[in-house]
Amino acid sequence: HIYKGSFAGWYSVSDECFVPEIRTEMGKDTQGNECRIASDSGSRVEWLEEENYMFRLSAFIPRLRQWLMDNPAVIQPPSAAGSLLPILTDDEIADLSVSRCSSRLSWGIPVPGDESQTIYVWLDALVNYLTVAGYPDSPDFDQQWPPTIQVMGKDILKFHAVYWPAFLMAAGLKLPDRILAHSHWTMGHKKMSKSRGNVYSAEDLLSESGSTAVRYFFSAVNCIDQSEGKEFSARKVKEVYNEELADVFGNLVLRLMSKKCLKEAVYPAMDLDALPYFKGCNPDREYAWKFAGDDKGLKQLSAELLETLVALPDQVEKSMSRCVLSLAIYDTINVLRCANAVFANFEPWQLTKSSDELASAMLAFCYRLCLEAVVAGCIVLRPIMPRESDDILSDLAVPEHDRNIARVRRFRDLLLNGGDDPIAGVPIVRTKKIPFQKFELAPEVDIDDDDDESDEK
């Protein structure tokens, strides 16, 4: 599959690859000099003609097309697959140069038997995926290969979704199950680059915001299918933490731990006959709304919480299977927002003062739903914030072996179908510890353009 031949084309030194002419344009390099640049990366390209070793990429294009047709979900997000169409539908696609002249690239691995040539860095680099899995000698290689998912930036998708599968086909090896291409974080609406100087120190970010806020931000803010990338700011990391973890999640936990809201610190039993009927929960079983009065829209609020809580396990599974972690988090925070609204409008601190049987049923209903919302939130977000989630789950008496989505599904099934409730009566631990300490942020100052002009004058 490899032969020696002549090759000519536009070459990007910084990107370490040849660039098709249709993907180049006139522009300026990082020093402001006018030149031809790669359209995708903005890096300078130069015309190059030399004798290299060539890989017969053209011979594998039909198989690559068939692979993608047979596995439409192999490249995620779907929008990323569209960027490969110009390559895979080009019947005149050239073979791939897999070596460079040693005279201008001396630091790479020499081609065996020909020291005048250096192995192309991408061929060298991609093979590391195989060797780290034990290829070719490890008896465990078949257990390690192929990878279930490979993750990379969208700018190197071509190397991983065209060249890499073609190399594997040529070697007779299995292809990755899935390839995930993400967009880039930008500053000043440009991809972060050390040469441009639009970067932010990861060490500084961790020092200023802490690991939980950093992990949560990069998980919750979607940077997967954003074609233009996502603008980053250190302030935004803290704002998202405050708005979603401190104000929504943390606020709900503190409310539930208050002695004013439940006299006995246990999971209350739910009278399923007191559940409001809500469309889509179980069409064959309608619940009568037994709560006296509804001037605060409690029926609607409760219905929304029930609907979101029932739907959450399947929504999370679907989002995770599509590698859209941010959507799974969004749905989880939405459940917690609904729980906060129900809690605030039920006013359980008032219901605890009443000896009325209906008030007790309302209180048990409200409190239990909110508790289960917190349990669900901790379980879904546990990979992102394991320490905080485990602390809350321990207070809520959720055993280590039960801290998974199956726990959320069981409560959903109880809501849908009724049955035994083994959690009812299980003690919980009240704590005054604030699970998510809020960041103090100085007010943002809006600068008027006219003021800027007058200052300059």
C-alpha positions in Angstrom: 0.0 0.0 0.0 3.1 2.3 0.1 5.1 3.4 -2.9 7.7 6.1 -3.8 6.5 9.0 -5.9 6.6 12.7 -6.5 4.3 15.0 -4.6 3.6 18.8 -4.9 1.2 21.0 -3.0 0.6 23.7 -0.4 2.3 22.7 2.9 1.6 24.1 6.4 4.6 23.8 8.6 2.7 24.6 11.8 -0.1 22.1 11.0 2.4 19.6 9.6 0.3 18.7 6.6 -0.4 19.4 2.9 -3.5 21.5 2.4 -5.7 21.2 -0.8 -5.6 24.4 -2.8 -9.4 24.9 -2.4 -8.8 25.1 1.3 -6.3 27.9 1.1 -6.8 31.6 0.6 -4.8 34.9 0.7 -4.5 36.3 4.1 -2.0 37.4 6.8 0.3 35.3 9.0 0.7 35.9 12.7 3.2 38.7 12.0 0.8 40.5 9.7 2.6 39.6 6.5 0.3 39.0 3.5 0.6 35.4 2.3 -1.4 32.3 1.4 -2.9 30.6 4.5 -4.9 27.5 5.3 -8.5 28.4 5.5 -9.2 26.2 8.5 -6.3 27.0 10.8 -5.1 30.4 9.4 -1.5 29.1 9.3 0.9 30.1 6.6 1.3 27.6 3.7 4.1 27.3 1.2 4.4 25.5 -2.2 6.4 22.3 -1.9 7.6 19.8 -4.5 9.5 16.7 -3.5 9.9 12.9 -3.7 8.1 11.1 -0.9 6.7 7.7 0.1 3.0 7.7 -0.8 0.1 5.8 0.8 -2.6 4.6 -1.6 -5.4 6.5 0.1 -7.4 6.6 -3.1 -7.8 2.8 -3.0 -9.6 3.0 0.3 -12.0 5.8 -0.3 -14.9 3.5 -1.5 -14.4 1.3 1.7 -14.4 4.5 3.8 -17.7 5.7 2.3 -19.3 2.3 2.8 -18.1 2.2 6.4 -19.7 5.6 7.1 -22.9 4.6 5.3 -23.1 1.4 7.3 -22.4 3.2 10.6 -24.0 6.6 10.4 -23.5 7.3 14.1 -19.8 6.5 14.1 -18.8 10.2 13.8 -20.3 12.6 16.4 -21.8 15.1 16.3 -23.5 14.5 13.0 -22.5 18.0 11.8 -18.8 16.8 12.0 -19.5 14.1 9.5 -20.6 16.7 6.9 -17.1 18.2 6.9 -15.7 14.9 5.5 -18.0 14.8 2.5 -15.8 16.9 0.2 -13.0 14.4 0.8 -14.9 11.2 0.6 -16.9 12.2 -2.5 -13.9 13.4 -4.5 -13.2 10.7 -7.1 -9.9 12.4 -8.0 -8.5 12.3 -4.4 -4.8 12.1 -4.4 -2.7 9.5 -2.5 -1.2 10.6 0.8 2.4 11.6 1.3 3.6 9.6 4.4 7.2 10.8 4.5 9.2 14.0 4.3 12.7 14.8 3.1 15.1 14.4 6.0 17.0 17.5 4.8 14.1 19.7 6.0 12.6 17.4 8.7 15.5 15.7 10.6 13.9 15.3 14.0 11.4 12.5 13.1 11.8 8.7 12.8 13.8 7.7 9.7 12.1 5.6 7.1 13.6 2.0 7.5 16.1 1.5 4.8 16.0 5.0 3.5 17.5 7.7 5.8 16.8 10.4 3.2 13.2 10.3 4.3 11.5 10.9 7.6 8.2 9.3 8.5 5.3 11.7 8.3 4.5 12.8 11.9 0.8 11.9 11.6 1.5 8.4 10.5 4.0 8.1 13.4 1.6 9.6 15.9 -1.5 7.7 15.0 0.3 4.4 15.3 0.8 5.2 19.0 -2.9 4.4 19.5 -2.0 0.8 18.6 1.2 0.4 20.5 -0.2 1.7 23.7 -2.9 -1.0 23.4 -0.2 -3.6 23.1 0.2 -4.0 19.3 1.7 -6.1 17.9 2.9 -8.6 20.5 0.6 -8.3 23.6 -1.8 -11.2 24.1 -4.2 -8.6 25.5 -4.4 -6.5 22.3 -7.7 -7.9 21.2 -9.2 -6.9 24.5 -7.9 -3.4 24.2 -8.7 -2.8 20.6 -10.7 -1.2 19.0 -11.4 1.8 21.2 -15.0 2.4 22.0 -14.5 6.1 21.4 -11.7 8.4 20.2 -12.0 12.1 21.1 -10.3 14.9 19.2 -10.6 18.6 18.1 -12.6 19.2 14.9 -9.5 20.6 13.2 -7.8 17.1 13.2 -10.9 15.1 12.3 -9.7 14.5 8.8 -6.6 12.7 10.2 -8.7 10.5 12.5 -11.8 9.9 10.4 -10.1 9.5 6.9 -6.4 8.8 7.2 -6.5 6.7 10.3 -9.3 4.3 9.3 -7.6 3.9 5.9 -4.3 3.0 7.7 -6.2 0.4 9.8 -8.0 -1.1 6.8 -4.6 -1.4 5.1 -3.2 -3.2 8.2 -6.3 -5.5 8.5 -7.2 -4.1 11.9 -10.6 -3.1 13.4 -11.8 0.5 13.2 -12.8 2.6 16.2 -16.4 2.2 17.3 -17.0 6.0 17.5 -15.2 9.2 16.8 -16.1 12.4 18.7 -14.9 15.7 17.3 -15.3 18.8 19.5 -15.1 22.5 18.7 -12.6 24.8 20.3 -12.7 27.3 23.2 -12.0 30.7 21.9 -10.8 34.0 23.4 -11.5 37.1 21.5 -13.6 34.9 19.2 -10.5 33.2 17.9 -9.2 29.7 18.7 -6.8 29.8 21.6 -3.2 29.9 20.5 0.1 30.3 22.3 1.5 32.2 19.3 -1.5 34.7 19.4 -1.3 34.9 23.2 -5.1 34.5 23.6 -4.7 31.7 26.2 -5.6 31.3 29.9 -3.5 29.3 32.3 -5.1 26.1 33.5 -3.2 26.4 36.8 -4.5 29.9 37.4 -8.0 28.8 36.6 -7.9 25.9 39.0 -6.4 28.1 41.7 -9.1 30.8 41.2 -12.1 28.6 40.8 -11.4 25.1 42.2 -11.6 21.8 40.4 -15.3 21.3 40.8 -16.2 24.6 39.2 -13.8 24.0 36.3 -14.9 20.4 35.7 -18.6 21.4 35.8 -18.1 24.4 33.5 -16.3 22.4 30.8 -18.9 19.6 31.0 -22.0 21.7 31.2 -21.2 24.3 28.5 -21.6 22.7 25.1 -18.5 22.9 23.0 -19.2 19.8 20.9 -21.4 20.9 18.0 -20.6 24.6 18.1 -19.3 25.3 14.6 -17.6 28.6 15.5 -16.3 27.4 18.9 -17.3 28.7 22.3 -16.1 31.9 23.9 -14.3 31.4 27.2 -13.8 33.6 30.2 -12.7 32.9 33.7 -15.6 34.9 35.1 -18.1 32.7 33.2 -16.7 29.6 35.0 -17.8 31.1 38.3 -21.1 32.5 37.0 -22.2 29.0 35.8 -21.2 27.5 39.1 -23.1 30.1 41.0 -26.2 30.0 38.9 -26.5 26.2 38.6 -24.7 24.5 41.5 -24.9 27.1 44.3 -28.3 28.8 43.5 -30.2 25.7 42.2 -28.6 22.5 43.5 -27.1 23.8 46.8 -30.2 25.9 47.6 -32.4 22.8 47.3 -30.2 20.7 49.5 -30.1 23.3 52.2 -33.9 23.7 52.1 -34.4 19.9 52.5 -32.1 19.7 55.5 -34.0 22.3 57.5 -35.9 21.1 60.6 -38.6 23.5 59.8 -39.6 21.5 56.7 -39.8 17.9 58.1 -40.1 17.0 61.8 -38.7 13.5 61.3 -35.4 13.1 59.3 -36.5 10.1 57.1 -37.6 9.5 53.6 -41.4 10.0 53.8 -43.8 7.4 52.4 -45.7 8.6 49.4 -49.5 8.1 49.1 -49.6 7.4 45.3 -53.3 8.1 45.3 -52.4 11.7 46.3 -50.3 12.2 43.2 -51.6 14.6 40.7 -52.5 13.2 37.3 -50.1 14.4 34.7 -50.3 13.7 31.0 -47.8 11.1 29.8 -47.0 9.6 33.1 -49.3 6.6 32.9 -52.3 7.0 30.5 -54.0 4.0 32.1 -54.0 5.4 35.6 -55.4 8.9 36.4 -54.8 10.4 39.7 -57.3 12.8 41.3 -55.9 16.1 42.5 -56.7 16.0 46.2 -54.9 19.0 47.4 -57.3 21.7 48.6 -57.0 24.9 46.6 -54.5 25.6 43.8 -54.1 29.3 43.8 -50.3 29.0 43.3 -50.4 26.6 40.4 -49.1 23.7 42.5 -50.7 21.1 40.2 -48.8 22.4 37.2 -45.6 22.7 39.1 -45.9 19.2 40.5 -46.8 17.8 37.1 -43.6 19.4 35.6 -41.4 18.0 38.3 -43.0 14.5 38.0 -42.6 14.6 34.2 -39.0 15.7 34.2 -38.0 13.3 37.0 -39.7 10.4 35.2 -38.1 11.3 31.9 -34.6 11.9 33.3 -33.0 8.4 33.2 -33.9 7.8 29.5 -32.9 11.4 28.6 -29.5 11.0 30.3 -28.9 7.7 28.7 -29.7 9.1 25.2 -27.6 12.2 25.7 -24.6 10.2 26.9 -24.9 7.7 24.1 -24.6 10.7 21.7 -21.7 12.0 23.7 -23.6 15.2 24.6 -22.7 15.5 28.3 -23.9 19.1 28.4 -27.5 18.1 27.5 -27.6 15.4 30.2 -26.5 18.1 32.7 -29.1 20.5 31.4 -31.9 18.0 31.9 -30.6 17.3 35.4 -30.5 20.9 36.4 -33.9 21.4 35.0 -35.2 18.7 37.4 -33.6 20.5 40.3 -35.1 23.9 39.1 -38.6 22.2 39.1 -38.0 20.8 42.5 -37.0 24.2 43.9 -40.2 25.7 42.4 -42.4 23.0 43.9 -40.7 23.3 47.3 -41.1 27.1 47.4 -44.7 27.0 46.4 -45.8 24.1 48.7 -44.3 26.0 51.7 -43.6 22.8 53.7 -42.4 24.9 56.6 -46.1 26.0 57.0 -47.5 22.5 56.5 -45.4 21.1 59.4 -47.4 23.3 61.7 -50.7 21.6 60.7 -52.2 18.3 62.0 -54.5 18.0 59.0 -54.2 14.7 57.2 -54.3 16.3 53.8 -51.5 18.7 54.8 -49.4 15.7 55.9 -50.0 14.0 52.5 -49.0 17.2 50.7 -45.8 17.5 52.8 -44.8 13.9 52.2 -45.4 14.2 48.5 -43.5 17.5 48.2 -40.5 16.5 50.4 -40.1 13.0 48.8 -40.1 14.3 45.3 -37.5 16.9 46.1 -35.3 14.4 47.9 -35.4 12.1 44.9 -34.6 15.0 42.6 -31.4 15.6 44.7 -30.5 11.9 44.6 -30.9 11.9 40.8 -28.9 15.1 40.5 -26.0 13.6 42.6 -26.0 10.4 40.6 -25.9 12.0 37.2 -23.3 14.6 38.2 -21.2 12.3 40.3 -18.6 11.7 37.5 -18.1 15.5 37.4 -18.1 16.3 41.1 -17.6 13.0 42.9 -16.7 14.5 46.3 -19.7 16.7 46.7 -22.1 14.1 45.2 -20.8 11.4 47.6 -21.1 13.7 50.6 -24.8 14.4 49.8 -25.6 10.8 48.9 -24.1 9.7 52.2 -26.3 12.1 54.1 -29.2 10.8 52.2 -28.3 7.2 53.1 -27.8 6.0 49.5 -25.4 3.0 49.6 -22.2 3.1 47.6 -23.4 0.2 45.4 -26.7 2.0 44.6 -25.2 5.3 43.4 -26.1 4.7 39.8 -28.9 5.4 37.3 -30.7 2.2 38.3 -31.6 3.9 41.6 -33.3 6.8 39.7 -35.1 4.3 37.4 -36.6 2.4 40.4 -38.1 5.6 41.8 -39.5 6.4 38.3 -41.1 2.9 38.2 -42.6 3.5 41.6 -44.2 6.7 40.3 -45.5 5.0 37.2 -46.6 1.7 38.5 -46.9 1.9 42.3 -45.8 -1.0 44.4 -43.5 -1.5 47.4 -41.4 1.5 48.5 -38.4 0.2 50.4 -36.9 3.6 50.8 -39.8 5.0 52.9 -38.7 5.4 56.5 -35.0 5.2 55.8 -33.2 7.8 58.0 -31.3 10.7 56.5 -28.6 12.9 58.1 -29.4 16.6 58.5 -26.4 18.8 57.9 -25.8 22.6 57.9 -22.8 22.3 55.6 -23.2 24.4 52.5 -22.5 22.0 49.6 -21.6 24.6 47.0 -20.0 27.8 48.4 -21.0 30.7 46.2 -18.3 32.9 44.5 -18.4 36.6 45.2 -18.3 38.4 41.9 -17.8 42.1 41.4 -20.5 43.7 39.2 -19.6 43.9 35.6 -19.2 47.4 34.3 -20.7 48.3 30.9 -18.5 50.9 29.2 -20.4 53.2 26.8 -18.7 53.7 23.4 -19.3 57.5 23.6 -17.5 57.6 26.9 -14.5 55.7 25.4 -14.3 58.2 22.6 -14.4 61.2 25.0 -11.7 59.6 27.2 -9.5 59.1 24.2 -10.0 62.7 23.2 
